Amino acid sequence: MKTVVDSGNALGAGLALIRSEFQVPAAFPPDTVQAAEEAARRVPTEHVDRTDLPFVTLDPASSTDLDQALWIEPSGGDLLLHYAIADVGWFVDDGGAIDVEAWRRGETLYLPDGKASLYPPVLSERAASLLPQGPRPAILLVVRVDGDGAVRLDSVERALIRSRAKLAYDSVGAADLPKEFGELARRIRHAEAQRGSARVDPPEQEVSALAGSGFELAFRPRLESEADNASLSLAANLAVADALQSHATGLFRVMAEPDERAVERLRLSAQALKVDWPASMTLKDFERSLTPGNAQHAALMMAIRRAGPGASYAPYRAGVTPWHAAMAATYAHATAPLRRLADRYVLRAVLEVANGRAVSPAVSEAFEKLPTFMARADTLAGKIERAVVDLAETLLLSGKEGERFGAVVTDVDERGAKVQLCDWPVTSRLAVPGLNPGSSVALRLENVDTARRSLLFSLTSNGR
């Protein structure tokens, strides 16, 4: 992968501009902070004591907003996933200051130099976070996973839990986790393969501060422990979605397949990156063949993630089966309420239906409004992510003005052509008419503007 040492702190300056441009919140209003401080002192009164269960959390080492804690036990040939989710709803009153600000934000926004949280840190990184310092209120899901990876929600309850350890992806060992952890993840992956799922987990861009000044930028492939942990979250979300759909309520995550034109662009990107994609192989099968540790594969995984129409939220509708193409299943978001507003309401709903109660009008009304609010939040998060990637690409190529690069045209429109560099995980636009998708071109880098996060290429004389 490509690494750049930013000793001049251009990345830091660029990130500050992105925060300003997209109005990333820097702080919470005083009334929200006050309400959160008061809520953090609430004593749980509706929670069953499950502090005897040996829960652990597994997250990036630096994380303090911990949504999930896990414990696994065998049950005959099945495995029972005890998945404790932060009970954010216990601390947030409908229509109160915390709730109003959460609806304004929608989700936590992440940038390489820090995040803008959905909830004030006194909740998201202390009282509501499933840290090991003491008992925490949680929504405890018990998910039954059979030998083939099929999932079913056995029970849901409010519970007090105590995490025994805060484990980190980059240092966890098998002995730190429940002994059934790897087997449960294997079963979930098996079920995904059987139903034709094609989750795309590209490497994440990671920025770390240097000892002096500036940053180091690199792509970090997803660790095996992280992928296995994602399988547990997937199992819980699938089980929640099925329970809500069967009770004629809920909010679901839906996504359509990439269209034929998008797939053709991806084939051209594969050509540019010299990755073999047999004509008879489907996109889903091709995705499953990619390896995050390979630089060219990682670039394609990023391209695939951006190629589809994008995921969105949809409330329950009679006669409609909500569908997520990448999951090849009915799917919901429930396991990250500290980071996503929608999850708090999905958890409230599944807590009610699993215990034979009607979903409250406040939750049903929220399901109708949330698709619009979450779309706005997702769009903002996507724009910020794209801006950060654009900034990173300019830093990768900074100082290379005048150099030549091979590229392949992946798409054309009225503005010219979109190109994928052959030896760099970089895409750009070329304001040249008459090019055809799939054409190989030779480019000269004319200008790198880190302030505008833009690259300017020209077609060399032998590029046609």
Secondary structure, DSSP 8 states (H G I E B T S, - for coil): ---EEETT-HHHHHHHHHHHHTT---S--HHHHHHHHHHTT----S-EE-TTS-EEEEE-TT-----EEEEEEEETTEEEEEEEEE-GGGT--TTSHHHHHHHHH-B-EEETTEEE-SS-HHIIIIISS--TTS-EEEEEEEEEE-TT--EEEEEEEEEEE-EEEEEETTT--GGGS-TTHHHHHHHHHHHHHHHT-------EEEEEE-SSSSEEEEEE---HHHHHHHHHHHHHHHHHHHHHHHTT--EEEEB----HHHHHHHHHHHHHTT----TTS-HHHHHHH--TTSHHHHHHHHHHHHHS---EEEE--TT----BTTTTB-B---S-TTTBHHHHHHHHHHHHHTTT----HHHHHHHHHHHHHHHHHHHHHHHHHHHHHHHHHHHHHTT-TT-EEEEEEEEEETTEEEEEESSSS-EEEE--TT--TT-EEEEEEEEEETTTTEEEEEE-TT--
